[in-house]
Amino acid sequence: MSIKVVKFGGSSLADAEHFRKVAAIVKADPARRYVVPSAPGKRFSDDIKVTDMLYTCYQMIREKKSMQEVDEYYKNIIERYDSIIRELGLDFDLSGEYEYIKNAMLHRPGRDFVASRGEYLSGLILAKYLGFPFIDAENVIFFKENGAFDQEKTDRVLSAELAQYRHAVIPGFYGCAANGTVKTFSRGGSDITGSIVARAAGATLYENWTDVSGFLMADPRIVKDPATIETITYRELRELSYMGATVLHEDAVFPVRSAGIPINIRNTNRPEDQGTMIVSSTTHYDTERVITGIAGKKEFSVINIEKDMMNAEVGFGRKVLEILEENGISFEHLPSGIDTMSVVTATAALEGKRERILQAICRTVSPDSVTIEDDMALVAVVGRGMVKAKGTAARVFDALASKGINIRMIDQGSSELNIIVGIADDEYTDAIRAIYEEFVH
Ligand code: ASP
């Protein structure tokens, strides 16, 4: 029997019209049994997400703004929910909840509690509208003493709770800290809740409904109308999101991944689109397309170290990396030659530490030269199809060469899942377009 857990993001619950779409989606498939909502998001581009409004409210109280001012602002939040209730024609009064939250806020119960009320209230309304029981995340999702998510306890309590209900609404984003207070995940954390619920429910599929029809092969701000990725593996996704492609919270893959549950990214406004399937592994791959996606980031720096006979010096690399470690810097890539070693890091990570690092390198490994080069962008070409296809690297380099783009660094992961090239920051968009055209058109 198939069980689907469906999570709806903020834009999917921004107003009454979207609540209707959400209900239609849930009711269209009896396997869609457990629903995880976000707080109402933006209705238009200048709008403010309810979560942000709640953070502002909390901040106003901390800054000791007058009661009247806080109340005025808080009324806007109430109105977001009340307009949804009204327009859905629900016979539902949340005034007791609003009052309780306001009083709690004034008595400083913590920033996380305040932020979590966005999901809590939207969950109450959605449960009422769907006619499903409401399970408060506070009673079923737990964090450990050190603040990390407590998977073991959550799995145990949540699966026992879910087993009692055919359907339920469980608000996203928060749970219960070890000291009994409400704690949230980081921003966008309802994605994580959906994944946790899918795991505890023993779901066959985790559907994550948002406002796009899945992952695109490239950033649409750079490539016009990029193609949608139909199937992507967790590992490919990790590579792409690390390099800046975002749709899903990074931590959302872990609970379902180890349980072997695929994630399907779907569009609430276009339910007919199949979206993107995220799976552990695929036996088939898209033979027409060798690559799955292209992503990248700007503003990297390269620390170039040269020393004659470096290759014979045991411990050279370790000493350099130790210097970075002591300065709290993680490196992204480590391309090396016979007598050269380059360390690629985010430029921001070097801020205020450049001199210290250069001096430490000179002192510790006595190089012939050491310099830092800035303004490098990294572009990752990712695809499980590369393992089988010959000439992929050649095509990437040709595409770049044909646009006169100079490659400053090349790194191919040993798993043959990606090829990463370093180019000048100001050639970033041209590089992505050139590679996309080469492989997709
Ligand atoms: N409402 C929260 C946020 O805006 C969590 C979420 O939507 O996933 O970050």
Residues whose N, C-alpha, C, O or C-beta is under 5 A from the ligand:
A	BS01	LIG	G10 S38 A39 T51 F173 R187 G188 G189 S190 D191
